[in-house]
């Protein structure tokens, strides 16, 4: 297992354990997609407890090996054709 996969597995395990314990943790931001509200270097306190996000929530998720932070704008419902 290379270092990147080992780090990703550690993050996934830590997030799962924090969620099971209803814990919180800190994530330091490095991107600019949330400017001007969140800046690189800002810290986010993350609630790892599982719940369904609501409009206005800021969520953290993994995509293509990276942790991404976005604000939920709303939910789409699927129509009869998917």
Buried (B, 14 or more C-beta within 10 A) or exposed (E): EEEEEEEBEEEEEEBEEBBEEEBEEEBEBEEEEBEEEBEEEEEBEBBBEEEEEEEEEBEBEEEEEEBEBBBEEEEEEEEEEE
